[in-house]
C-alpha cells in the first residue's frame, strides 16, 4: 500500500477501525490504490446504517420501558 494512502487511513480512526474489521480491503488497496474511493463509499454506507440501527434500538428500548411502566401502574 502506498505510504500516503496508509497515512490517510490512519488519520481517520473510525475508517481505520472499519478497515481492520473488513480486512479484505487491504488486499484490494495493496493491488490498486484506486480502491480507496470504493472503501470510502462502503464505509459511509456502513456508518449510515450503523447510525440508523442505533436510533432504532433506542426507540425500541424506550417503547419497552414505557410498556413496563404501564404494566406496573
Secondary structure, 3 states (H helix, E strand, C coil): CCHHHHHHHHHCHHHHHHHHHCCHHHHHHHHCCCHHHHHHHHHHHHHHHHHHHHHHHHHHHHHHHHHHHHHHC
